[in-house]
Structure formats: structure tokens, C-alpha cells
Amino acid sequence: MKKLLLALVITLALPGCFHSKIRTTSTPSLATLWPALSLKVPPFTLYAKLKPHAQGHSLHVYVEGDGRAWLNSRTVSPDPTPNDPVALRLATQDPSDNVAYLARPCQYIASKACHYRYWTYARFAPEVVKSLNDAVDQLKNKTGAQRIDLIGFSGGGGLVLLMAAKRADVDRVISVAGNVSTDAWTRYHHITPLKRSLNPVQALPEISQNTRLCFIYGDHDRVFPLPLVLQIKHEINNLRPDSLFILEKGVGHRWPTVGVYQLCRFSQEHPSSARRG
């Protein structure tokens, strides 16, 4: 409890804006041949990458995780850019022609709106969701896509639910090690609730029944350990019993570079849960 209170005090004492410290020129080492984009979606400018010559009816959009949100348990990071962009690693394994990677607000690119709240307690704020959806609209226009699949890792795995709830063009949502129930997550780890954030699981009833949902977790994940995963599964099944739920053996939170579509085997009629291993 003392550590949590100290962390809160330090967080509140941080300056209001870190944008001058955020790396604006860093480029992920992966997918170096993929064109990089700066998408203006007020109040942010978002970093994105497109697979070369990306064109097609359906666009697969991979949304990054929380990145380096904290330097340690007591200190908020001045730069949430991920050291290991897992969502980009997953995107590079997607064999589809039309693939895009979308970073979170304040990752890779600075903007005046880059307050630390957007990678801590307001990481799932409505304005964050809107900015990501606005960026998806721009990516659709650039690639000529009419439909999209949303794939998110960790915090991005929660945001893709919130994004899908505001769209009518989503065929599939795949959440990989996703923070889809922020209330369950903060209770389990005894940490401060995300007071300025939406809770992704509550958006499930708003997502079209025609949208296929797949949730993937690893059984060695310390961020989402098995007891918490089972709580999340119960919440999901109560709201969307048609969802696929997959538990991968031997996998922790640092997700391996594997194609997620080979795990989520969507069909016309799919079971409500599955276990692999």
C-alpha cells in the first residue's frame, strides 16, 4: 500500500507535458521497408506503418500496446514508445496484402497533447479511441479498403474493442494478451483504477453481432495470470458467448512473433472457447 501511495504522489508531481522529450525520429527496426506515416488526428499525431503496396478490400490494422508507460513501479516514463513493438512484430507475420500498424498516442511522435495521463490513467480515454478510429479512416482511404480487421496487443487489445464499438465496418477483432477488463485488472493487481479510461469489456454489447471476436492469452503471463484470465473469460462469455477464447501454453506477456490468424480459426459457427497446447 505504501508503494502504491508513493507511486501516486510521484505521478501527480510530474510535469504536465513531456512532449519535448519524446523521440520524434526513432523508427522501429522491424519492417524498415514499410512506409512510415504521420497521421494528424487531433489532438494527437499518430505514427503508423503500411505494408509496401498495401491495397485491398479488407485492411488488417494492428494496434500497439501501452509501450514503456512506466520506468519502474514508482516512476512514470517520459516517453511511452515501446522498446519492443509487439504489435508491429505481429503485423510483419500477417500474410495479407493490406496490413497497417498503428502506434498509440505519443509513441514515436510528439504532440502538444502528450500529457502522461494518456499512457497511464487515461490510456483508454474517449479522445484516445476517437483519434485511433480517425487514423483508421485515413488508412482506409490510403489503401482503398472498405472493411477492416482490428488486432491489438495488451492495452491495444482493449482499445480495439472500444474502437469496434464505434464502427460499422469491422469484420474481426483479435485481442492478444488484451487488457479488456480494466476493473478486473486493477482489482487483481491492487493498483489505482484507470479513472479517466473506458472499460473495454463494457463495449462488447455495442459491437456488431456480425463481428467475430477472438481473445488470446498465454498461461505464463504475469500481467494477466490465469486466475485473472478466467475472470475475464467469464465477463466476456456473459456478454458475447460467441467469442473465441484461446489459451496458449508456455507463453508469457512478451508475445512471440506468431501469426494470430492461425490461432483464431474463424468459421461460420465457432465454439465459445478453445484451448491449445
Secondary structure, DSSP 4 states (H G I P E B T S, - for coil): -HHHHHHHHHHHHS-S--GGGS-SS---STTTTSPEEEEEETTEEEEEEE-TT--SSEEEEEE----S-EEETTEE-S----SS-HHHHHHHT--SSSEEEEPPTTSSS--TT--GGGGTTTTT-HHHHHHHHHHHHHHHHHHT-SEEEEEEETHHHHHHHHHHTT-S-EEEEEEES----HHHHHHHHT----TTS--GGGGGGGS-TTSEEEEEEETT-SSS-HHHHHHHHHHHHHH-TT-EEEEETT--SS--S--GGGTS---SS--S-EE--
